[in-house]
Amino acid sequence: MAFTKYDLLAALIEAQGKESTDEVGWHYLLMGVVHRLGEGYGSEEALADELFNFLAEATVPAQSEEPALSGKQ
């Protein structure tokens, strides 16, 4: 069985995750990035878009669907 550089990165991240606590969740974020890097994308732009979307969804709090208050109560 052949291993890719992404398999190696994932294994290293997994080993580091077992060695230390990760209260913030960087381990899962890095694993998500590595898995996306290992998937085939048609272009660098498509990969960049996928990584941007993944990181944004994983790190930016969800916005409320409710309209902002106008100051009137």
N, C-alpha and C positions, 0 to 999 in steps of 0.2 A: 504494500500500500504506500503510495507516495503522499508526502505531506507538503503542504504549501507554506509559504512564509506567513500566511494568515493563520494557519493552524498553529505554527510556532508561537506567534504573538498571543493567540488566544490561550495557549497552554501556559505561557509565562504570566499573563495577567491572572489566570485562574490560580496558579501557584502562589503569586503574591497575595491574592485575595484570601487564601487560606492561612497565610502567615500573619496578617494584620487585620485589625478591625477596620471597617469601612462604613462609618456612620452616615456619611454623605451619600454614598451609592456610586462613587466613581468607578468601581469595579464593573458594575452593570452598564454604565455609560460607555466605558472603554470597550467592553465586549460587544456592545451594539455597533460601535464604530468599526471594529475589526471585522465583524460578520458582514457588514455592508461593504467594506473594502474587498472582501473575498468574493462577493457576488459579482456577476458580470453586468456592467452597465454599458450602454452604447457609446457613451462619450464621457470625457472628463467633466463636462458641464452637467450631465445627468447625474453623475456620481456626486458632484459638489452640491447639487440641489437636494439629493437624497440625504446627504450628511447634514446639510443645513437644517432641513426639515426635522430630521431625527433629533438633532441636538436642541433645536428650538422647542420641540414638543417635550423633551425630557427635562429641560432646565427652566423654561419660562412658565410661570404659573398661568393656568387657564384664565382667560378673561371672562367676566360675567356677561351673560347675554342681556342683562337688564340695562336700560338706558341710565346714563349718569344723572345724578340728582341735579336739579337746576337751582337749588338753594331755597326753593319754596317748600313749605311744609304744611 
